[in-house]
Amino acid sequence: MKDSSFTLLIHDNTEPLEPLKEALLDLAVDTFNVHNLDVAKTLRSEAQPQVIFIDTGLPEEAWAGVFSLVERADVPLNIIVMGTSTHLERYLSAMGRRSFNLVVPPFVLESLGYVIRSNALEERFRPDAPARAAYV
């Protein structure tokens, strides 16, 4: 399932993200945690993450900044919303902005693996996707 890309985790609180990071590691998905949108911008321009997990608990300005960053990206990026609750307003807003999915704790490997594989397939068959390996 692993390739040279990585998954960016953007969050305000490490508590719910540590189990997600461990689950992704079990699925052989490389991750990088950031708490600061400026760091996310730098990483996005240098390394081009394949997937971005965004925490529903981020402050509104950071939340909007992440979506703005993704919309301006040179290559299509998938966003997966992560939260300790569904935060329905934010989830619906994210889906309206082409977010890929929502995951909430506990992070069960089987279902998280399905989300990751589905994301990779969606990216591979997206008409505007660049020619690069997806992890499946």
N, C-alpha and C positions, 0 to 999 in steps of 0.2 A: 504494500500500500504506500510505501514511502518513495518520494522523489526528492529532487534538490530544492524544492520550494519549502516554505514554512507557513505556519498559521500564526497570525498575530492576535493576541488576546488584549483587548483594551478595556480596562476596568478601573474602578475607583476603590474597590475593597478586595483584598486578596482572599478573604475567607471562602466565598463560594467558588472562586476560580482555582484554588489548589486541587480540589477533587477533579475538576474538569481537566486541568493540566495533567494530572496523573492518569486519567482515563485516556486522554489523547496520546500520552506517551506509551501506554499499553497497546494502543492501535498503531504505533510506529509513526506518529505524526509529530514533526518537530514544531515546537511552539516558542514564542517569545512574548513575555508579558510587558505591557507598558501602562503607565498611569498618566502619562502626559501626551497630549495631542501633538506637540512639537516633535517628540521622539517618534511617534507613529508616522508623522509626515516624512521624517528623515529615513526611517526604515523602509517605508513604502517606496520612496524614490530610489533607494540603494538596492533593496533586495526583492522587491515585488512579491509580497505575500500572496499566496493563492486564496486563502480564506481569512476573513477577519471576524472574530467573535467579539461582539460588543455587549457590554453589560448594561442592562436597563437602569441600573442605579447611577449611571454617569450623570453629572450635572447637565442641564439642558444645553448649554453652550458647547460642551464637549460632544454631546450626542449629535447635535446639528453639525458640528465640525467634522466628525467622522464621516457622516453621509456626504458632506460636501467634498471631502477628500476622495472618497470612493467615486463619486460622480465625475470628478476631474481626472481620474487615473488614466494612464496611457493604455492600460490593458483592463479588461473587465475583471472585477473582483467580486466575490460573493461574500455577503455579510450573513452571519448566523447570530441571531439575538440570543443572549444568555441572561437569565435572571432567576432570582429566588422565588419570584412570583411572575405571573404572566404580564403584569403592567399592560393591560389591554390597549390603552391609548398609544403607548409607544410601539407595541408590537404591530398594531394596525398601521401606524405611521410608517414603520419600517417596511412592512409588506407593500405599501403603496410606493415605496421608493426602491423596489426590487430586492428587498432582503430575501434571503433564501429560506431560512427556517428559524425555529425557536427551540431552544433546549433549556430545561430546568432541572435542578438537582432532584433526586440523586441521578448521577450520570451513569446509566447502565450501559456497559460496553456494547451489547448487541444493538441497542437502539441508537447510540451515538455513532457506532460504526456504520449503520444504515444512513444516517444523516451525512456523514463524511463521504461515503461512496456515492450517494445520490448527488451531492454537491459536485463531486468530480465528474460524474456523468453529465450533469447539467452544463458544466463548464465546457466539457469536451464537445458537446453537440450544439452549443450556443452559436448562432450564425456569426456573431461579431467576435468570437473567441480567436485569439492568436494561435498559431500552430505551436503548442508546447505540450509536454506530457502532463496528463492529469493522473492523479494517483487512484488506481482502482485495483 
